[in-house]
Amino acid sequence: MKVAHVTNCYSRQNGVVVAIDEYQSGLNRFGVESIILAPDDSPSKEGVVNVKGTVWNGDCKGYSRNATFTGEIKEVLDDFDIMHIHHISAAFPGIGNPITKEAFDFAKKMGKKIVFHNHTRSDIYFTVYHPVGTLIPLISSEVIRKINVKNCNDADCVIAPSQSIAELLQEWGVKSRIEVVPTSIDFEKFASGNRKRIRADYEIPDETLVVAYIGRISGEKNVLDLLPIAEIPGIKLMFVGDGMQKEKLEKIVRGDEELYGRGRVIFTGQKPYSEIQDYYAAADMIVTASQSETQCLAIWEAHAAGKPVIALDAPGIRDYVQDRANGRLVEYKEELAGVIEILDQHRGSYRNLVEGAKKVTEERKAMKSSAERLLEIYQSLL
């Protein structure tokens, strides 16, 4: 069996790239030959085939801008059985996602099996990253959903990273077979982070409660809604990552010394994924106000590190955060800070959530890996 993973970005650090690497390495262990078709700026390494073309800069740096499957690429793909496509064929940063569009067209023409992986709430992302989307968000979201549904219905099987995302796709009109496959993580990696190193680097006493957001600092993640947490006495709010709203956040923090001064808010910048476990270890809770999550890698990583997750109740999120068991779910963003303050004051409740995070991690360890689940799906299609 031969599988081609197709992505419109690979050079930047994000959840889709982490997932694709996990799938490829896992499938290789099962003896499945797989390659990654990626934009021309992608790192040169075994198993990655660069598709000639140009890529975007700025906020969408690393995403394919234009690309064409050359005769050489088509020859490589000729004896591949499955095209596993990881982005919709049209979304941000432009009207088209050229590599995945080429993959859909090629697969349909050549009779290849198509697996479409719905990693991303593209209907939300488009309203943040594309100028048309920001001007007319409601219309843009509806258009992107229709494209999303068409891509799903063009596929032989759709992969949803969580049950609530599968249900959302069905509500939108997806008729194709849908399989729910959570993305596996390296549990041991996230259980062994170096708390002392990060706390020492930022001069944080061990008894100080640190609430961390770990991920892209951008509009679709609703990061501005997290700032009220920094107003809680004695707490530090840490942002680990980079993105288009980082500068705006920093400006707000610098502009209000009374609320955010004395090191209450920490910006670490982007950190290598190989070190990210240390930042989970340094935190006491992980927080997110995002309503655009699908695979929720950060939640699995947080729980593997023994950290409760405080989050807005939203599709994707609610599959993996159980309220009052391994974290807290709130309906409104204004509730996030209050819930965290209560947990700070009632450390017994906080410790119960820590134990819940560890318990759910043990349950996840016993699940089939994402690569094993994908292999079963591939085999069922051939």
Secondary structure, 3 states (H helix, E strand, C coil): CEEEEECCCCCCCCHHHHHHHHHHHHHHHCCCEEEEEECCCCCCCCCEEECCEEECCHHHCCCEEEECCCHHHHHHHCCCCEEEECCCCCECCECCCHHHHHHHHHHHHHCCEEEEECCCCHHHHHHHHCHHHHHCHHHHHHHHHHHHHHHHHHCCEEEECCHHHHHHHHHHCCCCCEEECCCCCCHHHHHCCCHHHHHHHCCCCCCCEEEEEECCCCHHHCHHHHHHHHHCCCEEEEEECCCCCHHHHHHHHHHCHHHHCCCCEEEEECCCHHHHHHHHHHCCEEEECCCCCCCCHHHHHHHHCCCCEEEECCCCHHHHCCECCCEEEECCCCHHHHHHHHHHHCHHHHHHHHHHHHHHHHHHHCCCCHHHHHHHHHHHHC
